[in-house]
Amino acid sequence: MMNVNIYYGGRGLIEDPTIYVMNKITEVLEELNVSVHRYNLYEDKRNISVLPKTLKEADAVILAASVEWLGIGGLLQQFLDACWLYGDQEVLQTLYMMPVVLSTTYGEQDSNIYLKKAWDLLGGLPCDGLCAYVENHVDFETNPAYAAFIEKRVETFYRTFTKKMCILPSSDNAVQETISRSSLISLTPQESEQLSMYVSDETYVKTQKADIQELSEMFRKELGVETGASPADDYTEQLQKHFHSIADISLAYALQITDQDRTLYLFIDDGSLTCTYEKPEHNNINVVIRLKQSDLDAIIAGELTMQKAFMNGDVTAKGDFKILRNFDNLFQF
C-alpha cells in the first residue's frame, strides 16, 4: 500500500475550508487504496523540526495552507525550513508534492506558487494542486461541482506519483544543486535527523546555551575582561531605559523570578519608576507575576510580550489583571 502524508499549516478552525478539502482528498485516496496520514502542525509546534524524518514513510506529500491574511503562515514555513535544514535530500528528490491552498482573504495564487517553488528548491517534485478563494465555506463545501473538481485533481495526482511520471527540470532545481547548498554543513541523513531531534528538545537547547554562557564567562575572566553588570543590575537598567511613563497613574508590580529565588519590585508613581529588590514595608502590590529568568530575558529582548507569555502559560499572575495588561504599555521593549 502506498502512503501519502498531509502537512496542515492552518489553525484547525471549524470554518477553515482547507479542512474540508483535506477530508475530501483523504476520502478519494483511501478509495484508491492509499494510506493517508495527516500531521496538524498546530497540535505539536515544538516537534516541527523532527517532522522531516516522517517523509521517509511517504510516497507523496500534500502541503495544505490556509491563507487568512497574508502568506502560508508560520507553522508551514517552519516545516519547510526544517526540511531544508534536516531533511534527507535523497528522499526529497523522489517525493511528489501537491499544494492545497484555500484563502478567505487574498493571495491564494501567490501562496500556491510559493509552495511549489519551495518544494522545487528542496529538490522535490512539485505537481499541480488545488487553489481557491472561499467567500462562504458552507456554499463551498456543499457545491457538488467543486467536490467533483477536487476528486479529479486528486486522481490526477494519484496517477502522477504512482506511475512516477516525469517532471520537467526547472532553474530553481539547478540553483539548488549548484549554489544554494554550498554554505551548509555537510551532514549524513542520520546526522541531520539526530540534529533535528536535538533542536526540538527545549531542555537540551537551554542546557547548551547555559554551557556556552558559562564557558564565555570563564574565558573572559581568564583574559582579564570585565564581565559587566550583574543580571540584577541589568534588569533594573533595562526596565528604566524602556519605561514609558503615563501621567496620573500609581501602581506596583512584583516580578518573582522563580529560578533565581528573587523578587523585583516595580513602583510607578505619577510617571516615575522605582526598581528595587528590597521587600517594601507596605503590601500595596497590585499584581504579583511569577516567571523564569529566561522568560524575563525574552521579554526584555523584545522577543515576547508579558501578555503573550501569560496567555501561553509561561507566566502566572495574581491580582488586578487590567494592570497586568498595562505592563506592555509601560515597558516597550
Contacts in CASP RR format, 6 or more apart in sequence:
PFRMAT RR
TARGET T0000
AUTHOR 0000-0000-0000
METHOD contacts of the structure
MODEL  1
MMNVNIYYGGRGLIEDPTIYVMNKITEVLEELNVSVHRYNLYEDKRNISV
LPKTLKEADAVILAASVEWLGIGGLLQQFLDACWLYGDQEVLQTLYMMPV
VLSTTYGEQDSNIYLKKAWDLLGGLPCDGLCAYVENHVDFETNPAYAAFI
EKRVETFYRTFTKKMCILPSSDNAVQETISRSSLISLTPQESEQLSMYVS
DETYVKTQKADIQELSEMFRKELGVETGASPADDYTEQLQKHFHSIADIS
LAYALQITDQDRTLYLFIDDGSLTCTYEKPEHNNINVVIRLKQSDLDAII
AGELTMQKAFMNGDVTAKGDFKILRNFDNLFQF
1 33 0 8 1.000
1 34 0 8 1.000
1 35 0 8 1.000
2 33 0 8 1.000
2 34 0 8 1.000
2 35 0 8 1.000
2 59 0 8 1.000
2 60 0 8 1.000
2 161 0 8 1.000
2 162 0 8 1.000
3 34 0 8 1.000
3 35 0 8 1.000
3 36 0 8 1.000
3 37 0 8 1.000
3 57 0 8 1.000
3 58 0 8 1.000
3 59 0 8 1.000
4 29 0 8 1.000
4 34 0 8 1.000
4 35 0 8 1.000
4 36 0 8 1.000
4 37 0 8 1.000
4 58 0 8 1.000
4 59 0 8 1.000
4 60 0 8 1.000
4 61 0 8 1.000
4 62 0 8 1.000
4 161 0 8 1.000
5 36 0 8 1.000
5 37 0 8 1.000
5 38 0 8 1.000
5 39 0 8 1.000
5 54 0 8 1.000
5 55 0 8 1.000
5 57 0 8 1.000
5 58 0 8 1.000
5 60 0 8 1.000
5 61 0 8 1.000
5 62 0 8 1.000
6 22 0 8 1.000
6 25 0 8 1.000
6 26 0 8 1.000
6 36 0 8 1.000
6 37 0 8 1.000
6 38 0 8 1.000
6 39 0 8 1.000
6 61 0 8 1.000
6 62 0 8 1.000
6 64 0 8 1.000
7 39 0 8 1.000
7 41 0 8 1.000
7 51 0 8 1.000
7 61 0 8 1.000
7 62 0 8 1.000
7 63 0 8 1.000
7 64 0 8 1.000
7 76 0 8 1.000
7 79 0 8 1.000
8 18 0 8 1.000
8 19 0 8 1.000
8 22 0 8 1.000
8 38 0 8 1.000
8 39 0 8 1.000
8 40 0 8 1.000
8 41 0 8 1.000
8 42 0 8 1.000
8 64 0 8 1.000
9 40 0 8 1.000
9 41 0 8 1.000
9 42 0 8 1.000
9 64 0 8 1.000
9 65 0 8 1.000
9 66 0 8 1.000
9 72 0 8 1.000
9 73 0 8 1.000
9 74 0 8 1.000
9 75 0 8 1.000
9 76 0 8 1.000
9 79 0 8 1.000
10 16 0 8 1.000
10 18 0 8 1.000
10 40 0 8 1.000
10 41 0 8 1.000
10 42 0 8 1.000
10 64 0 8 1.000
10 65 0 8 1.000
10 66 0 8 1.000
10 73 0 8 1.000
10 75 0 8 1.000
10 76 0 8 1.000
11 42 0 8 1.000
11 66 0 8 1.000
11 68 0 8 1.000
12 19 0 8 1.000
12 40 0 8 1.000
12 42 0 8 1.000
13 19 0 8 1.000
15 137 0 8 1.000
16 66 0 8 1.000
16 102 0 8 1.000
16 137 0 8 1.000
17 66 0 8 1.000
17 102 0 8 1.000
17 104 0 8 1.000
17 132 0 8 1.000
17 134 0 8 1.000
17 137 0 8 1.000
17 140 0 8 1.000
17 141 0 8 1.000
18 64 0 8 1.000
18 65 0 8 1.000
18 66 0 8 1.000
18 100 0 8 1.000
18 101 0 8 1.000
18 102 0 8 1.000
20 137 0 8 1.000
20 140 0 8 1.000
20 141 0 8 1.000
21 64 0 8 1.000
21 100 0 8 1.000
21 102 0 8 1.000
21 130 0 8 1.000
21 150 0 8 1.000
22 38 0 8 1.000
22 62 0 8 1.000
22 64 0 8 1.000
22 100 0 8 1.000
24 147 0 8 1.000
24 150 0 8 1.000
24 151 0 8 1.000
24 154 0 8 1.000
25 36 0 8 1.000
25 62 0 8 1.000
25 100 0 8 1.000
25 150 0 8 1.000
25 154 0 8 1.000
26 36 0 8 1.000
26 38 0 8 1.000
28 150 0 8 1.000
28 151 0 8 1.000
28 154 0 8 1.000
28 155 0 8 1.000
28 158 0 8 1.000
29 36 0 8 1.000
29 154 0 8 1.000
29 158 0 8 1.000
30 36 0 8 1.000
32 155 0 8 1.000
32 158 0 8 1.000
34 158 0 8 1.000
37 54 0 8 1.000
37 57 0 8 1.000
37 58 0 8 1.000
39 51 0 8 1.000
39 54 0 8 1.000
41 48 0 8 1.000
41 51 0 8 1.000
41 75 0 8 1.000
41 76 0 8 1.000
41 78 0 8 1.000
41 79 0 8 1.000
42 75 0 8 1.000
45 75 0 8 1.000
45 78 0 8 1.000
46 200 0 8 1.000
46 202 0 8 1.000
47 200 0 8 1.000
48 75 0 8 1.000
48 78 0 8 1.000
48 79 0 8 1.000
48 82 0 8 1.000
48 200 0 8 1.000
49 78 0 8 1.000
49 82 0 8 1.000
49 85 0 8 1.000
49 86 0 8 1.000
49 196 0 8 1.000
49 197 0 8 1.000
49 199 0 8 1.000
49 200 0 8 1.000
50 82 0 8 1.000
50 86 0 8 1.000
50 193 0 8 1.000
50 196 0 8 1.000
50 197 0 8 1.000
50 200 0 8 1.000
51 79 0 8 1.000
51 82 0 8 1.000
52 79 0 8 1.000
52 82 0 8 1.000
52 83 0 8 1.000
52 86 0 8 1.000
52 87 0 8 1.000
52 88 0 8 1.000
52 192 0 8 1.000
52 193 0 8 1.000
52 196 0 8 1.000
53 86 0 8 1.000
53 87 0 8 1.000
53 88 0 8 1.000
53 193 0 8 1.000
53 196 0 8 1.000
55 61 0 8 1.000
55 83 0 8 1.000
55 87 0 8 1.000
55 88 0 8 1.000
55 91 0 8 1.000
55 92 0 8 1.000
55 95 0 8 1.000
56 88 0 8 1.000
56 91 0 8 1.000
58 95 0 8 1.000
59 95 0 8 1.000
59 96 0 8 1.000
59 161 0 8 1.000
59 162 0 8 1.000
60 95 0 8 1.000
60 96 0 8 1.000
60 97 0 8 1.000
60 98 0 8 1.000
60 157 0 8 1.000
60 161 0 8 1.000
61 95 0 8 1.000
61 96 0 8 1.000
61 97 0 8 1.000
61 98 0 8 1.000
62 97 0 8 1.000
62 98 0 8 1.000
62 99 0 8 1.000
62 100 0 8 1.000
63 76 0 8 1.000
63 79 0 8 1.000
63 97 0 8 1.000
63 98 0 8 1.000
63 99 0 8 1.000
63 100 0 8 1.000
63 115 0 8 1.000
63 119 0 8 1.000
64 99 0 8 1.000
64 100 0 8 1.000
64 101 0 8 1.000
65 71 0 8 1.000
65 72 0 8 1.000
65 73 0 8 1.000
65 76 0 8 1.000
65 99 0 8 1.000
65 100 0 8 1.000
65 101 0 8 1.000
65 102 0 8 1.000
65 111 0 8 1.000
65 115 0 8 1.000
66 102 0 8 1.000
66 103 0 8 1.000
66 104 0 8 1.000
67 73 0 8 1.000
67 101 0 8 1.000
67 102 0 8 1.000
67 103 0 8 1.000
67 104 0 8 1.000
67 105 0 8 1.000
67 106 0 8 1.000
67 107 0 8 1.000
67 108 0 8 1.000
67 111 0 8 1.000
68 104 0 8 1.000
68 105 0 8 1.000
69 105 0 8 1.000
70 105 0 8 1.000
70 107 0 8 1.000
71 107 0 8 1.000
71 110 0 8 1.000
71 111 0 8 1.000
71 114 0 8 1.000
72 101 0 8 1.000
72 111 0 8 1.000
72 114 0 8 1.000
72 115 0 8 1.000
80 118 0 8 1.000
80 122 0 8 1.000
82 196 0 8 1.000
83 92 0 8 1.000
83 122 0 8 1.000
84 121 0 8 1.000
84 122 0 8 1.000
85 184 0 8 1.000
85 192 0 8 1.000
85 195 0 8 1.000
85 196 0 8 1.000
86 192 0 8 1.000
86 193 0 8 1.000
86 195 0 8 1.000
86 196 0 8 1.000
86 199 0 8 1.000
87 189 0 8 1.000
87 192 0 8 1.000
87 193 0 8 1.000
87 196 0 8 1.000
88 189 0 8 1.000
88 192 0 8 1.000
88 193 0 8 1.000
89 123 0 8 1.000
89 189 0 8 1.000
90 189 0 8 1.000
91 189 0 8 1.000
92 122 0 8 1.000
92 123 0 8 1.000
92 124 0 8 1.000
93 123 0 8 1.000
93 124 0 8 1.000
93 125 0 8 1.000
94 124 0 8 1.000
94 125 0 8 1.000
95 124 0 8 1.000
95 125 0 8 1.000
96 124 0 8 1.000
96 125 0 8 1.000
96 126 0 8 1.000
96 127 0 8 1.000
96 157 0 8 1.000
96 160 0 8 1.000
96 161 0 8 1.000
96 167 0 8 1.000
97 115 0 8 1.000
97 116 0 8 1.000
97 119 0 8 1.000
97 124 0 8 1.000
97 125 0 8 1.000
97 126 0 8 1.000
97 127 0 8 1.000
98 127 0 8 1.000
98 128 0 8 1.000
98 129 0 8 1.000
98 130 0 8 1.000
98 157 0 8 1.000
99 111 0 8 1.000
99 112 0 8 1.000
99 115 0 8 1.000
99 116 0 8 1.000
99 119 0 8 1.000
99 126 0 8 1.000
99 129 0 8 1.000
99 130 0 8 1.000
99 131 0 8 1.000
100 129 0 8 1.000
100 130 0 8 1.000
100 131 0 8 1.000
101 108 0 8 1.000
101 111 0 8 1.000
101 112 0 8 1.000
101 115 0 8 1.000
101 130 0 8 1.000
101 131 0 8 1.000
101 132 0 8 1.000
102 108 0 8 1.000
102 130 0 8 1.000
102 131 0 8 1.000
102 132 0 8 1.000
102 133 0 8 1.000
102 134 0 8 1.000
103 111 0 8 1.000
103 132 0 8 1.000
103 133 0 8 1.000
103 134 0 8 1.000
104 133 0 8 1.000
104 134 0 8 1.000
104 135 0 8 1.000
104 137 0 8 1.000
106 133 0 8 1.000
108 131 0 8 1.000
108 132 0 8 1.000
108 133 0 8 1.000
109 131 0 8 1.000
111 131 0 8 1.000
112 129 0 8 1.000
112 131 0 8 1.000
115 126 0 8 1.000
116 126 0 8 1.000
117 126 0 8 1.000
117 172 0 8 1.000
119 125 0 8 1.000
119 126 0 8 1.000
120 126 0 8 1.000
120 170 0 8 1.000
120 172 0 8 1.000
120 173 0 8 1.000
120 176 0 8 1.000
121 172 0 8 1.000
121 173 0 8 1.000
121 175 0 8 1.000
121 176 0 8 1.000
121 180 0 8 1.000
122 176 0 8 1.000
123 173 0 8 1.000
123 176 0 8 1.000
124 173 0 8 1.000
125 167 0 8 1.000
126 167 0 8 1.000
127 157 0 8 1.000
127 160 0 8 1.000
127 161 0 8 1.000
127 167 0 8 1.000
128 153 0 8 1.000
128 156 0 8 1.000
128 157 0 8 1.000
129 153 0 8 1.000
129 157 0 8 1.000
130 150 0 8 1.000
130 153 0 8 1.000
132 140 0 8 1.000
132 146 0 8 1.000
134 140 0 8 1.000
140 146 0 8 1.000
159 165 0 8 1.000
187 195 0 8 1.000
198 204 0 8 1.000
198 205 0 8 1.000
199 205 0 8 1.000
206 294 0 8 1.000
217 227 0 8 1.000
220 226 0 8 1.000
220 227 0 8 1.000
221 227 0 8 1.000
229 237 0 8 1.000
231 260 0 8 1.000
231 293 0 8 1.000
232 262 0 8 1.000
232 264 0 8 1.000
232 277 0 8 1.000
235 264 0 8 1.000
235 275 0 8 1.000
235 296 0 8 1.000
235 300 0 8 1.000
236 264 0 8 1.000
236 275 0 8 1.000
236 276 0 8 1.000
238 300 0 8 1.000
238 333 0 8 1.000
239 266 0 8 1.000
239 273 0 8 1.000
239 275 0 8 1.000
239 300 0 8 1.000
239 331 0 8 1.000
240 273 0 8 1.000
240 275 0 8 1.000
242 300 0 8 1.000
242 331 0 8 1.000
242 332 0 8 1.000
242 333 0 8 1.000
243 273 0 8 1.000
243 330 0 8 1.000
243 331 0 8 1.000
244 329 0 8 1.000
244 330 0 8 1.000
244 331 0 8 1.000
244 332 0 8 1.000
245 268 0 8 1.000
245 271 0 8 1.000
245 272 0 8 1.000
245 273 0 8 1.000
245 330 0 8 1.000
246 268 0 8 1.000
246 271 0 8 1.000
246 326 0 8 1.000
246 329 0 8 1.000
246 330 0 8 1.000
247 270 0 8 1.000
247 271 0 8 1.000
248 270 0 8 1.000
249 268 0 8 1.000
249 270 0 8 1.000
249 271 0 8 1.000
250 268 0 8 1.000
250 269 0 8 1.000
250 270 0 8 1.000
251 268 0 8 1.000
251 286 0 8 1.000
251 287 0 8 1.000
251 323 0 8 1.000
251 326 0 8 1.000
252 265 0 8 1.000
252 266 0 8 1.000
252 267 0 8 1.000
252 268 0 8 1.000
252 280 0 8 1.000
252 284 0 8 1.000
252 285 0 8 1.000
252 286 0 8 1.000
252 287 0 8 1.000
253 265 0 8 1.000
253 266 0 8 1.000
253 268 0 8 1.000
253 285 0 8 1.000
253 286 0 8 1.000
253 287 0 8 1.000
253 288 0 8 1.000
253 289 0 8 1.000
253 323 0 8 1.000
253 327 0 8 1.000
254 263 0 8 1.000
254 264 0 8 1.000
254 265 0 8 1.000
254 266 0 8 1.000
254 285 0 8 1.000
254 287 0 8 1.000
254 288 0 8 1.000
254 289 0 8 1.000
255 263 0 8 1.000
255 264 0 8 1.000
255 265 0 8 1.000
255 266 0 8 1.000
255 289 0 8 1.000
255 291 0 8 1.000
255 296 0 8 1.000
256 262 0 8 1.000
256 263 0 8 1.000
256 288 0 8 1.000
256 289 0 8 1.000
256 290 0 8 1.000
256 291 0 8 1.000
257 263 0 8 1.000
257 264 0 8 1.000
257 291 0 8 1.000
257 292 0 8 1.000
257 293 0 8 1.000
257 296 0 8 1.000
258 290 0 8 1.000
258 291 0 8 1.000
258 292 0 8 1.000
259 292 0 8 1.000
259 293 0 8 1.000
260 293 0 8 1.000
262 277 0 8 1.000
263 277 0 8 1.000
263 279 0 8 1.000
264 275 0 8 1.000
264 276 0 8 1.000
264 277 0 8 1.000
265 275 0 8 1.000
265 276 0 8 1.000
265 277 0 8 1.000
265 278 0 8 1.000
265 279 0 8 1.000
265 280 0 8 1.000
265 285 0 8 1.000
266 273 0 8 1.000
266 274 0 8 1.000
266 275 0 8 1.000
267 273 0 8 1.000
267 274 0 8 1.000
267 276 0 8 1.000
267 280 0 8 1.000
268 274 0 8 1.000
268 330 0 8 1.000
286 319 0 8 1.000
286 320 0 8 1.000
286 323 0 8 1.000
287 317 0 8 1.000
287 318 0 8 1.000
287 319 0 8 1.000
287 320 0 8 1.000
287 321 0 8 1.000
287 323 0 8 1.000
287 324 0 8 1.000
287 327 0 8 1.000
288 317 0 8 1.000
288 318 0 8 1.000
288 319 0 8 1.000
289 306 0 8 1.000
289 315 0 8 1.000
289 316 0 8 1.000
289 317 0 8 1.000
289 324 0 8 1.000
289 327 0 8 1.000
290 315 0 8 1.000
290 316 0 8 1.000
290 317 0 8 1.000
291 309 0 8 1.000
291 314 0 8 1.000
291 315 0 8 1.000
291 316 0 8 1.000
292 314 0 8 1.000
295 304 0 8 1.000
295 309 0 8 1.000
295 314 0 8 1.000
295 315 0 8 1.000
298 304 0 8 1.000
298 309 0 8 1.000
299 305 0 8 1.000
299 306 0 8 1.000
299 309 0 8 1.000
299 331 0 8 1.000
299 333 0 8 1.000
300 333 0 8 1.000
301 333 0 8 1.000
302 333 0 8 1.000
304 314 0 8 1.000
305 328 0 8 1.000
306 315 0 8 1.000
306 324 0 8 1.000
306 327 0 8 1.000
306 328 0 8 1.000
306 331 0 8 1.000
307 324 0 8 1.000
307 325 0 8 1.000
307 327 0 8 1.000
307 328 0 8 1.000
309 315 0 8 1.000
310 316 0 8 1.000
310 317 0 8 1.000
310 324 0 8 1.000
317 324 0 8 1.000
END
